[in-house]
């Protein structure tokens, strides 16, 4: 292998000496980008072109994992990597020779600048593009603002906040010399066993679509300033409804389900300007997504006219050979993926050699390689990397963790936390509850940052215990540490909490999942951490029950990424909060809500089932889904999509439609009055659902088609209007034509997807 690479490098060194005598248009910042791309492409050797299509992990990542991992661990590990037989010195050398187009898992500015320095030594000085999983802020790297995870953001229903967080993340990334975020994840999450639910915007295609669009716009801007980064919509497609709930397992979906549920966020992402897309781990209807010409070439590029580049996910092209077995060797796997439309490979040493061979053998034309390289180079030019390949280490912290971004992190955390249940115990007062016990695995741990977070400095993270002590300094908080690991809880510590719970005025149990990546094998939630149940892990239920047995009011706070079936708690505790992973100000935001300084406003972006046996449990199901109810256990969820309580009450009245009959191309306006009938100011998330009452193919019982975040002062009434246009009525008929059918449409407006929470009126399409 090394011998082959030496030959490739030698060929590069002696290539195209005549280039020196031509005007280097590609270095002229005033020249049109198209001309710069074509000029540079004409100067590149085949080996250099193929190198632009390949991504590597950073040298620090290689060094760290070479020292701690065995080669046999590589196949199933999607967080860590190294290159057996090669060292970081080889990676550095290939960078100097212009044979690497991109890096990921580079998490410091110093390393990014260093690798870019090596790229500047290459023959053509083509800068590398650095990609990173900046999912909720650039939290995968240290010393950056950490916002709530995507599922929490989705529960805020706050599109402006989605844009703002993405915009601020882009600025912090560029301050670290990062140019490309592997986000937004716009998969529609329909299985709570799947560990990546928290990385998504929930179960509803409409909400996912709008959140994804604003996030794309926030990251990319016009993609022509130093504060813009490349967005990557992922994972295309269907991986969020795997057949057994595990990441990367097969997905079998009809074209109707794909086009109605899973395609809309991606189509809208393309229309919003997203210029990179990542294909999904899974096979789709027996064709791996990484070699699926139909989804890449026919749908993405053919139907939607996607102009950007497609990147593979972690070693998934290799999995065509060693997992899916649709290719008999790596070379065939690379061939299949490129011919299906793949542009960039994440990641590895064999790509350069084998793809070059495929071209020289005539199986892949150099013209096909040029297509991919052209797309990649265009975006490097648009990002300004040729003019500014480095970031300033002296000024980086002027942007990262700045006051403005910290303020946004706190505000978004407050808006992401869902009050699931409250039987009058909340909000708390220090005068009534002078002694409070706090316990549970997530009570005093950085796990509140959520998946895709590295360890941050203690001073930049407020744990829940710290937040309580900050917001209620006159209260005595008696902390019983249960450790961070739900799998290995100590029965003696559970017993201690049960005993001390009797001596308090109130008890708080902070339970949930463990998500931090630096303890990859100990996690219970997150990427590649899928579960066969959705119960609380370990002794957590026992802890909750024994603390509640004290007879003192007991509050449950959940910190997690997926839905958890906390049925006993829902039936027996007076108050439950779903905090998700609120980020760096988790403790402050949660404590402010507990003590009434902030009125909770978030609503669930997913349905929460009672147990894993209710999978699939979604609000927008078909009419026959519960024709026969479950025996023994209820068929209803614990909490419905759109549910969320407040410390005030909201009353809906006077739902009116502007017309009772419209043409197929017409529209109708729905108006409703919403009153804050309580005694506290608040924000209500008003939700509009539609149902096509009778149709030629079965349609969901209701579908979210609009919503609004409405601030209301105590006693205030506002009249809201929602425009219902043909695109909100259309669906695919028997022949898969996108049409509006005549007939009755039911408009439902209210506080959640629960029937009892909705006002209803009908209109007819003629």
Secondary structure, DSSP 8 states (H G I E B T S, - for coil): -HHHHHHHHHHHHTS-GGGGGS--GGG-TTS-HHHHHHHHHHH--HHHHHHHTEEEE-HHHHHHHHHH--GGGTTT-SS----TT--HHHHHHHHHTT---EEES--SHHHHHHHHHHHTTSSS----EEEE--SSSSTTSSSS-----HHHHHHTT-HHHHHHHHHHHHHHHHTTT--EE---B------TTSTTGGGS--S-HHHHHHHHHHHHHHHHTTS-STT--B--EEEESSGGG-TTS-TT--B---HHHIIIIIHHHHHHHHHTT--EEEE-SSEETTEEGGG-HIIIIIIIIIIS---SEEE--TTTTTHHHHTS-SSSSHHHHHHHHHHHT--BEES-SHHHHHHHHHHHTTSS-HHHHHHHHHHHHHHHHHTTTTT-----TTTHHHHTT-HHHHHHHHHHHHHH-EEEEESS--S--TTT--EEEEESTTSSSGGGG-SS-----GGG---HHHHHHHH-TTSEEEEE---S-GGG--HHHHHHHHHHHTTSSEEEEEEE----GGGGGG-SSSTT---S--S--TTHHHHHHHHHTTSSEEEEEEE-SS----HHHHHH-SEEEE-----TTHHHHHHHHHTTSS------SS-B-SSGGG-S--TT-BTTTTSS--SSS-SS-SB-TT----SS-EEEEEEEES-SEE-TT--EEEEEEEEE-SSS-EEEEEEEEEEESS-SS--BS-EEEEEEEEEE-TT-EEEEEEEE-GGGT-EE-TT--EE--SEEEEEEEESSSSGGGEEEEEEEE-
